[in-house]
Amino acid sequence: MRWRTLLLLGAVLAAIALSPAPARAQAAPVINDVVPDTGLAGAVVSIIGSDFTGATSVTFGGRSATFQVLNDANIQATSPTTAQGGSVDIVVTTPNGTSGNSAADDFTYVVPSLTINQGNGLSVSEDGESDSYTLALSLLPTGTVTVRIPDSDDLDITPNTLVFTTANYTRPQLVTVNAVDDVNFERTHTAIITHRASGGGYGPAGAHPVAVRVTDNDEFRIIVTQSAGSTHVIEGGRPDFLSVRLNADPAATATVTITADDQLTTSATTFEFGRKNWGSLIEFAVFAVDDDLAEGDHTGTLTFSLSGASREAPDTTVIVSISDEHSPALRLIHSDGATTVSEDGGQDSYTVSLPRRPAGTVTVAIRPEDDLQVSVTELIFTTRNWDQPQTVTVEAIDDDLSEGDQVHHVHHLATGAGLDDFAAVTLNVTILDNDVPNHHLLPLPAGFSLVGWFGTPTTSRAIIDGNPDIVRIWHWDQANGWRLDSRDLPPRLRADIPIVLGDGFWVVTSAATDLFVPLP
């Protein structure tokens, strides 16, 4: 009996020993330490404590952070962006609760800054004097930092973007500053450079303004702005437009007066400027005087003068180009004063444009004479490109005729947009011949015409017999002079047969005035 009791007791003890201990209920998370506890936005932080399993959120000062639970006692989190520095509490939340507040969970944001070295200050001038400074980062960034430095109305910055990494953040980078050479009368003044950093924890780094002393090079004067950079008008046609302003406060009501010469008129002749509108552009129109003179393209002058201001300003002059309505239909301009081509090759060129703005599209047909060829046979002009010269290239056709240097022509006719009544405009082109003369032109005596050279005496009878139209051949006989050897000839006969020494047969008619003598 006793041994059975002992066996039963042993089995019970063994069962108790093999049974698992009851699980401990998980408590709310606890933060014991933060490593590191100081850094920039974007810093990677280890949160050390307990009961982190199943964590649903991690916040820094109430801002959600990205995180990863490494184990029940360790969370790795990235500090979120913040607009200001200082200490914040880190809070971990799990399904079992939220970590309590203690000194152990504090994280201190460090405000990053830019390290700027500008020496004794920056000074530039509108005459071209530049200056420079260097820039680096004050703290190790968490990634790539981009610093943007924009240009301003007064300053031109080079470069406008700097890039820093964790490897070069302490290495100063050079920034060059130039003054914008404007037209405003500003005297010596101060301009501000701003810096905007982003990335790598440097988002809230601030503007870090830098002052620059700018020396002005302008005088007080009238500013005239021309449309498209120039002014062009047409007699009897549309006007062009200009704008006028001052380049500084006149400190009193001032008057700008426009004086036009006898070629121009304007829509207004005086403008008033004061402290409120001195920099505002005031537009006016300029017209060409429509006279009956065929002047061709010419110019007119506008003069602007200032009165009533507290300081003096020099007069300003604008030259206006004028197209004469009585000028040719097309404007043809040689590339070097004349157009010359050679049968040996090479090209010359000229330009074509309209002398005034058309009402619509104009087509210019280009027709060269037989000995010339051109690169284009048609040009199109519109209301937009009418005054923009279009180039035509000319070449000579290389023939085998010895003609000597000659002047040939390229004809142009503009049609369309109400311009069909334009007369053709002709361009003279000199052709340099490259052929060796292969004939003589001999003047003939009055009363008869020698028109052909037929060879040696032994062939004269064959020529007559083979061509019944040849009725008369004069043969030069050394003993007896000219002798008749055939019947009458047709009105015009030309034989292009090379001659040799001893040839002496001439065809006679009464129609030509010279003899074409082929040469060997």
TIMARDO-584487 format. One record per residue (C-alpha): x, y, z; residue in three letters. Coordinates in pm, whole numbers, plus 32768, in hexadecimal, padded with zeros to 4 digits. Each point is the difference from the previous one (the first is absolute). Layout:
<nodes>
    c1    c2    c3  residu
     X     Y     Z     Ala
...
</nodes>
This chain:
<nodes>
    c1    c2    c3  residu
  8000  8000  8000     Met
  8109  80EF  8060     Arg
  80B9  7FDA  7EBB     Trp
  7EC0  804A  7F3C     Arg
  7FCD  813F  80C3     Thr
  8162  8069  7FB3     Leu
  7FD1  7FBE  7E8D     Leu
  7EC0  80D0  7FF5     Leu
  80A8  8122  80B2     Leu
  8124  7FFB  7F0A     Gly
  7F19  800A  7ED5     Ala
  7F48  812E  808A     Val
  8145  80BA  803F     Leu
  807D  7FAE  7EA3     Ala
  7EC1  8085  7F61     Ala
  801E  8140  80C5     Ile
  8169  8027  7F93     Ala
  7FAA  7FD4  7E8E     Leu
  7ED9  80F4  7FFB     Ser
  8056  8165  7F6D     Pro
  8003  8127  80EA     Ala
  7ED8  80EB  7FD4     Pro
  804C  8125  7F04     Ala
  8041  815B  808D     Arg
  7F09  8105  7F85     Ala
  80B4  810C  7F21     Gln
  800A  8156  80A1     Ala
  7FFC  815E  7F65     Ala
  8148  805D  7F53     Pro
  8115  80A6  80C5     Val
  811B  80D9  7F71     Ile
  8146  7FE8  80BF     Asn
  80EC  80B4  7F11     Asp
  801D  80B0  7EAD     Val
  8146  7FE5  7F36     Val
  805F  8100  7F86     Pro
  7F29  80F2  80C0     Asp
  8069  812F  7F2B     Thr
  7FFD  802E  7E87     Gly
  7F6B  8092  7EC4     Leu
  7EB3  7FB3  7F66     Ala
  802A  7EB6  7F4A     Gly
  80F5  7F72  80FE     Ala
  7FE8  7E88  8043     Val
  7FB9  7FC6  8174     Val
  8006  7EBD  80D0     Ser
  7EEC  7FF4  8109     Ile
  805A  7F0E  8118     Ile
  7F05  7F7C  80FD     Gly
  7F04  7EE4  8027     Ser
  7EB3  7F7E  7F86     Asp
  802C  808F  7E9F     Phe
  7F74  7ED2  7F4B     Thr
  7ED6  805C  7F27     Gly
  8047  8175  800F     Ala
  7F09  80C4  7F29     Thr
  809C  815C  8006     Ser
  812F  80CB  8069     Val
  7FEB  8179  8021     Thr
  8101  8116  803B     Phe
  7F56  8126  80AA     Gly
  7EB3  7F8A  7F6F     Gly
  808A  7FD7  7E9D     Arg
  7FE7  7EA3  7F6C     Ser
  8149  7F55  7FB1     Ala
  8055  7EDC  7F22     Thr
  807E  7EDB  80D1     Phe
  8058  7E90  800E     Gln
  7FDB  7F18  8131     Val
  8145  7F40  8016     Leu
  7F97  7F3C  8134     Asn
  7F35  802C  813C     Asp
  810A  80E4  8093     Ala
  8076  80C9  7ECE     Asn
  7F59  80DF  7EFC     Ile
  80BA  80B8  7EE8     Gln
  7F53  8146  7F9B     Ala
  8049  812B  7F1B     Thr
  7FC8  8155  809E     Ser
  7EF4  80BB  7F3A     Pro
  8023  815C  7F6F     Thr
  7FC1  8122  80EB     Thr
  7FF8  8176  7FCF     Ala
  80C7  8052  8139     Gln
  8109  7F74  80E5     Gly
  7FE9  7F99  816E     Gly
  7FA6  7ED3  80D7     Ser
  7ED2  7F20  7FB5     Val
  7F70  7EC3  809D     Asp
  800A  7EB3  7F47     Ile
  7EC8  7F2C  8034     Val
  7FD5  7E92  7F9F     Val
  7EA0  7F72  7FE3     Thr
  7FA2  7E8E  7FFE     Thr
  7EB1  7F4B  8024     Pro
  804F  7FEE  8176     Asn
  802D  8173  8038     Gly
  80E3  812E  7FD4     Thr
  8156  8041  8092     Ser
  800B  80F9  811E     Gly
  80B5  814B  8004     Asn
  815C  800A  809A     Ser
  8153  80A0  7FCC     Ala
  8070  7EBE  7F58     Ala
  7F1F  8033  7ED1     Asp
  8072  8162  7FAB     Asp
  8096  804E  7EA6     Phe
  8097  8157  7FB5     Thr
  7FE9  808B  7E9F     Tyr
  8131  80C7  7F93     Val
  7FB5  8120  7F0F     Val
  80F5  7FE5  7EDD     Pro
  80A0  8132  7F69     Ser
  80D7  8068  7EDB     Leu
  8165  8071  8036     Thr
  8036  8136  7F2A     Ile
  8150  80AD  7FDD     Asn
  7FE5  8152  7F55     Gln
  8140  809E  8080     Gly
  7FD2  8171  804D     Asn
  7EB8  8010  7F3F     Gly
  7F98  7FE9  7E94     Leu
  801A  8121  7F0C     Ser
  7FB2  8001  7E89     Val
  7FC8  8108  7EF3     Ser
  7F2D  801B  7EC5     Glu
  8142  8050  7F43     Asp
  8068  7E92  8025     Gly
  80AF  7FE5  8153     Glu
  7FA0  7EB0  809C     Ser
  8031  7F63  8158     Asp
  7FE2  7EA4  8098     Ser
  7FC8  7F3F  8141     Tyr
  8007  7E94  8074     Thr
  7EF2  7F24  8096     Leu
  8004  7EB5  80C0     Ala
  7F23  7F43  80F8     Leu
  8021  8021  8178     Ser
  7F95  7E9A  8059     Leu
  8019  7EA6  7F68     Leu
  7EC5  7FD8  7F2C     Pro
  7F2D  7EC7  7FFB     Thr
  8013  7FF6  7E84     Gly
  8037  80E0  7ED1     Thr
  7FBF  8173  803D     Val
  7FAA  80EF  7EE1     Thr
  8031  8176  8034     Val
  7F53  80E1  7F02     Arg
  8077  8168  7FD6     Ile
  7F16  80BF  7F17     Pro
  805D  812D  7F2B     Asp
  7F56  814A  804C     Ser
  7FB2  813F  7F40     Asp
  814E  808D  8073     Asp
  80E1  7ECD  8012     Leu
  8071  7EE4  7F20     Asp
  8074  7ED1  80CC     Ile
  80E4  7EE8  7F82     Thr
  7FB4  7EE6  8042     Pro
  7E93  800B  8067     Asn
  800B  7EA3  809C     Thr
  80FA  7F5A  80EC     Leu
  7FF5  7E90  8063     Val
  8095  7F76  8144     Phe
  801D  7E95  8071     Thr
  806C  7F53  813F     Thr
  815C  7FEF  7F67     Ala
  8033  8170  7F9C     Asn
  7F19  80C2  80EB     Tyr
  8123  80B7  80A9     Thr
  80AF  8058  7EBA     Arg
  7FB4  816F  7FA3     Pro
  7F70  8038  7EA3     Gln
  803B  8148  7F43     Leu
  7EE4  80E9  7F9B     Val
  8043  8126  7F11     Thr
  7F2A  813B  8008     Val
  7FD6  80F9  7EE2     Asn
  7F2A  8139  7FEE     Ala
  7EF1  8010  7EF6     Val
  8051  8126  7F1C     Asp
  7EA3  8098  7FEC     Asp
  7F8B  8155  7F8A     Val
  7F70  807A  814C     Asn
  809F  8123  80B7     Phe
  802E  7F69  815D     Glu
  8147  808E  8083     Arg
  80BE  7F1A  80ED     Thr
  7F0A  7F17  80AD     His
  7FE5  7EB1  80B4     Thr
  7F7E  7EBC  7F67     Ala
  7FB9  7EBD  80BE     Ile
  8066  7E9A  7FA9     Ile
  7F20  7EEC  808E     Thr
  804A  7E8D  802D     His
  7F03  7EE3  800F     Arg
  807C  7EAB  8075     Ala
  7F3E  7EBB  7FDA     Ser
  8043  7E92  8046     Gly
  80E4  7F51  80F8     Gly
  7F56  809C  8130     Gly
  8043  8164  7F84     Tyr
  7E9B  8057  7F9F     Gly
  7FCF  8107  8111     Pro
  8159  8097  7FD8     Ala
  7F75  815B  7FBB     Gly
  804B  80FE  7EF1     Ala
  8154  806E  808A     His
  7FF6  8155  7F54     Pro
  8146  809E  7F8B     Val
  8018  8175  7FB5     Ala
  80B7  807C  7EC8     Val
  806A  8168  7FBB     Arg
  7FAA  805A  7E96     Val
  80A0  812E  7F57     Thr
  7F1F  8093  7EF1     Asp
  8087  8081  7EB2     Asn
  7EC9  80AE  7F7A     Asp
  7FA0  816C  7FE3     Glu
  7EA5  808C  801B     Phe
  7F67  7FE6  7EA4     Arg
  7ED8  7FB3  7F21     Ile
  7FCF  7E91  7FA2     Ile
  7F67  7FBA  7EA9     Val
  7F9B  7E9A  7FAD     Thr
  7FD1  7F9F  7E92     Gln
  7F21  7EDE  7F9A     Ser
  80D5  7EDA  7F89     Ala
  8136  80D2  8049     Gly
  7FD0  80EC  7ED9     Ser
  7EFA  80E4  7F67     Thr
  7F85  7FE3  7E98     His
  7EE2  80B9  7F56     Val
  7F71  8016  7EA0     Ile
  7F8E  8133  7F45     Glu
  7E85  7FE7  7FEE     Gly
  800B  7EBC  80C9     Gly
  7FEB  7F84  8162     Arg
  80B8  80AE  8121     Pro
  80F9  7F6A  80F3     Asp
  7FF9  8028  817A     Phe
  80F9  8072  8108     Leu
  7FF1  8028  8179     Ser
  809F  8108  80DD     Val
  804D  8014  8176     Arg
  8104  808D  80F0     Leu
  810C  7F33  80AC     Asn
  7FD2  80A4  8157     Ala
  7F10  80D1  80CE     Asp
  800A  8165  7F76     Pro
  7FA6  8082  8160     Ala
  7F05  80EB  7F57     Ala
  7F0D  7FF8  7EDF     Thr
  80D4  7FEA  7EC5     Ala
  7FA1  8017  7E8F     Thr
  8095  7F38  7EE2     Val
  7FD8  80B1  7EB1     Thr
  801E  7F49  7EB1     Ile
  807D  80C4  7ED2     Thr
  7FDE  7F55  7EAC     Ala
  80B3  806C  7EC2     Asp
  7F46  8045  7EB9     Asp
  7FF6  7E8B  7FA8     Gln
  7F35  7F93  8133     Leu
  7ED1  8050  80D8     Thr
  7F9B  7F70  8154     Thr
  7EB4  7FB8  80AE     Ser
  806B  80D9  8129     Ala
  8112  80FD  803A     Thr
  8014  8024  817E     Thr
  7FEC  7F13  812B     Phe
  8003  8051  8175     Glu
  80B8  7F2F  8105     Phe
  7FFE  801B  817C     Gly
  8064  7F39  8132     Arg
  7EF4  7EF8  7FC7     Lys
  801F  7FBB  7E8B     Asn
  816B  8053  7FA7     Trp
  804F  7E90  7FBD     Gly
  7EC0  7FB3  7F3F     Ser
  801A  7FD7  7E86     Leu
  7F1F  80F0  7F3E     Ile
  7FC6  7F91  7E98     Glu
  7FCC  80DB  7ECD     Phe
  7FF4  7FCF  7E86     Ala
  80E8  808F  7EF6     Val
  7F96  8031  7E94     Phe
  80C0  804B  7EBF     Ala
  7FA0  813B  7F46     Val
  7F5E  7F92  7EB7     Asp
  809A  80DD  7EF4     Asp
  800F  7FE1  7E84     Asp
  8179  7FE1  7FEC     Leu
  80AA  7EC2  7F85     Ala
  8107  8000  8111     Glu
  8039  7E8C  8026     Gly
  803D  7F7A  815C     Asp
  806E  8116  80EB     His
  7FF7  8060  8171     Thr
  7F61  80F8  80EC     Gly
  8062  807D  815C     Thr
  7F44  801F  814A     Leu
  809C  80D1  8116     Thr
  7F91  7FDD  816D     Phe
  8047  8118  80FA     Ser
  7FAE  8029  8174     Leu
  7F92  8134  80BF     Ser
  7F7D  8049  815F     Gly
  80C7  7EF4  80BA     Ala
  80D9  8050  812C     Ser
  812F  7F85  7F40     Arg
  806A  801B  7E95     Glu
  7FEF  7EE6  7F00     Ala
  80A1  7FF8  7EA7     Pro
  7F2D  7FF6  7EC4     Asp
  7FC3  7EA7  7F68     Thr
  7FF2  7FC4  7E88     Thr
  7F5B  7EDE  7F45     Val
  803A  7FBC  7E8D     Ile
  7ECA  7F7A  7F4A     Val
  801F  7F41  7EB7     Ser
  7F00  8064  7EF7     Ile
  7F8C  7F3C  7ECE     Ser
  7F9B  80DE  7EDF     Asp
  7EB2  7F9E  7F66     Glu
  8090  806A  7EB1     His
  812A  7F15  801E     Ser
  8025  7EC5  7F27     Pro
  7F22  7ED6  8043     Ala
  8124  7F30  807D     Leu
  8143  804C  80B3     Arg
  8123  7F49  7F57     Leu
  8153  801E  80A5     Ile
  8145  7F78  7F6D     His
  80E1  7F46  80F3     Ser
  812B  80DE  7FAA     Asp
  7F7A  811A  7F2C     Gly
  7FD9  7F2F  7EC2     Ala
  7FAA  7E9D  7F9D     Thr
  810B  7F51  7F30     Thr
  801F  7E8E  7FA7     Val
  80F0  7F37  7F29     Ser
  7FD6  7ED7  7F1A     Glu
  812E  7F6D  80B8     Asp
  7F1C  7FC9  812E     Gly
  7FBE  80B4  8145     Gly
  7ECB  80BA  806E     Gln
  7F8E  8159  805D     Asp
  7ECB  8066  80C0     Ser
  7F0F  811C  8043     Tyr
  7EDC  8036  80EB     Thr
  7E93  804C  7FC1     Val
  7F0B  80AA  80EE     Ser
  7ED0  80E0  7FEC     Leu
  8026  8177  803C     Pro
  7EBE  8015  80CA     Arg
  7F0F  7F20  80BC     Arg
  7F02  7F56  7F17     Pro
  7E91  7FC4  804F     Ala
  8034  7E88  7FE6     Gly
  80DE  7EF7  7F62     Thr
  80D9  806B  7ED7     Val
  809C  7F0A  7F0B     Thr
  813B  8065  7F42     Val
  8041  7F39  7EC2     Ala
  8171  7FF5  7F96     Ile
  8051  7FC2  7E92     Arg
  816F  7FF6  7F8F     Pro
  8067  8020  7E92     Glu
  8086  7ECE  7F46     Asp
  816C  8023  8064     Asp
  7FB0  8013  8177     Leu
  7F6A  7F21  8109     Gln
  7F86  805E  815E     Val
  7FE0  7F43  8149     Ser
  7E8D  804B  8028     Val
  7EF4  8066  7F07     Thr
  7EFC  807F  80F8     Glu
  8007  80C4  8147     Leu
  7EE1  8031  80F5     Ile
  7FD9  8138  80D6     Phe
  7EFA  8039  810D     Thr
  7F9C  8119  80E8     Thr
  80FB  7F6F  80F8     Arg
  8137  7FCB  7F2B     Asn
  7FD1  8107  7EF1     Trp
  8137  80C6  8066     Asp
  80DE  7ED2  8045     Gln
  80ED  7FD3  7ED4     Pro
  7FF3  7EAD  7F53     Gln
  8139  7F8D  7F48     Thr
  800C  7F90  7E93     Val
  813A  7F57  7F7A     Thr
  805F  802B  7E8E     Val
  80DD  7F21  7F25     Glu
  806E  8016  7E95     Ala
  7FBA  7EDE  7F11     Ile
  814A  7F85  7F6D     Asp
  7FCF  7FEA  7E85     Asp
  80FB  7FC8  7EE6     Asp
  7FC9  814D  7F57     Leu
  8105  810E  7FFD     Ser
  7F22  812C  8045     Glu
  80DE  80DF  80D0     Gly
  7F90  809B  8147     Asp
  7E90  8061  7FF2     Gln
  7EEC  8093  80D7     Val
  7ECC  7F23  8028     His
  7ECD  8031  80DB     His
  7F2B  7F66  8112     Val
  7E96  8078  7FF7     His
  7F1C  801C  8132     His
  7E89  8036  8018     Leu
  7F40  802B  8147     Ala
  7E90  7F9C  8007     Thr
  7EF3  7FD8  8108     Gly
  7F76  80CD  8122     Ala
  7F94  8118  7F1A     Gly
  815D  8022  7F6D     Leu
  7FB4  7F6C  7EAA     Asp
  803E  8150  7F5E     Asp
  816E  7FF9  8067     Phe
  80E5  8013  7ED3     Ala
  810F  7EFD  7FCD     Ala
  814E  8052  80A0     Val
  8138  7F8F  7F46     Thr
  8156  7FAC  808E     Leu
  8134  8023  7F1F     Asn
  80F9  7EE1  8016     Val
  8157  8008  7F5B     Thr
  806F  7EB0  7F70     Ile
  8177  7FC7  7FD5     Leu
  8038  7F1E  7ED0     Asp
  80FE  7EE3  8018     Asn
  8006  7F8D  7E94     Asp
  8125  8033  7F0F     Val
  7F89  80AE  7EBF     Pro
  7FC7  7EFA  7EEC     Asn
  7FB0  80ED  7EE7     His
  803C  8153  7F65     His
  7EEE  80F2  7FA4     Leu
  8077  80B6  7EC8     Leu
  7F4D  8137  7F7E     Pro
  7F82  7FDB  7E9A     Leu
  801C  80FF  7EE8     Pro
  7EC8  80B6  7F92     Ala
  7F2D  7F52  7EFC     Gly
  803A  7E96  8062     Phe
  802C  7F28  8132     Ser
  80FC  7EEE  803E     Leu
  7F4D  7F0B  80E2     Val
  80BD  7EB9  7FFE     Gly
  8158  7F64  7FD6     Trp
  7FEA  7EB8  7F43     Phe
  815B  7F6B  7FFA     Gly
  8107  7FBA  7EFA     Thr
  7FD1  8026  7E84     Pro
  7FF3  7E88  7FD2     Thr
  7EBB  7FEC  80C7     Thr
  7F4B  8125  7F63     Ser
  7F5A  7F3D  7EE7     Arg
  7F88  7EF2  80F5     Ala
  7F5D  810A  80D9     Ile
  7F47  808F  7ED7     Ile
  7F92  7EB0  7F7A     Asp
  7F8D  7F84  8157     Gly
  7F29  8131  804D     Asn
  7F2F  8089  7EE3     Pro
  7FA6  8132  80D2     Asp
  8169  8077  7FE5     Ile
  800B  80B6  7EB6     Val
  812D  80E0  8016     Arg
  8159  7FD4  8097     Ile
  8116  80FA  7FD7     Trp
  8153  7F5F  7FE8     His
  8141  80BE  803D     Trp
  80F4  7FAE  7EEF     Asp
  8165  8067  8042     Gln
  8031  8063  7E96     Ala
  7EB1  8093  7FA4     Asn
  7F69  806D  8150     Gly
  7E98  7FB6  8051     Trp
  7F4F  7F1D  7F08     Arg
  7E90  7F9B  7FEF     Leu
  7FD1  7E88  8033     Asp
  7E88  7FCD  8036     Ser
  7E9D  807F  7FDF     Arg
  7F39  80E2  80EE     Asp
  7FFC  7FB6  817A     Leu
  7EDB  800A  80FA     Pro
  7FD7  8144  80CF     Pro
  80CA  7F79  8127     Arg
  80FD  7EE9  800A     Leu
  80F2  7FB2  8116     Arg
  8105  7EED  7FFE     Ala
  80AA  7FB2  814C     Asp
  8121  7F38  7F6F     Ile
  815E  802C  8097     Pro
  80F4  8090  7F07     Ile
  8169  7FAA  7FBA     Val
  8116  80B1  7F4C     Leu
  7FA7  8029  7E91     Gly
  7E85  8000  8025     Asp
  7F66  80FE  7F15     Gly
  7E93  7FCE  7FA1     Phe
  7EF8  80FC  8065     Trp
  7E8A  7FEB  7FE7     Val
  7F62  8143  7F8A     Val
  7EA8  808F  805A     Thr
  7F75  815D  801E     Ser
  7F68  7FD9  815E     Ala
  8118  7FFC  8105     Ala
  80EA  8111  8075     Thr
  811B  7F26  8083     Asp
  80A7  7EB2  7FC1     Leu
  800D  7EEE  8108     Phe
  8155  7F5D  7FCF     Val
  8035  7EC1  80CF     Pro
  815C  7FCE  808C     Leu
  80BB  7EB6  802E     Pro
</nodes>
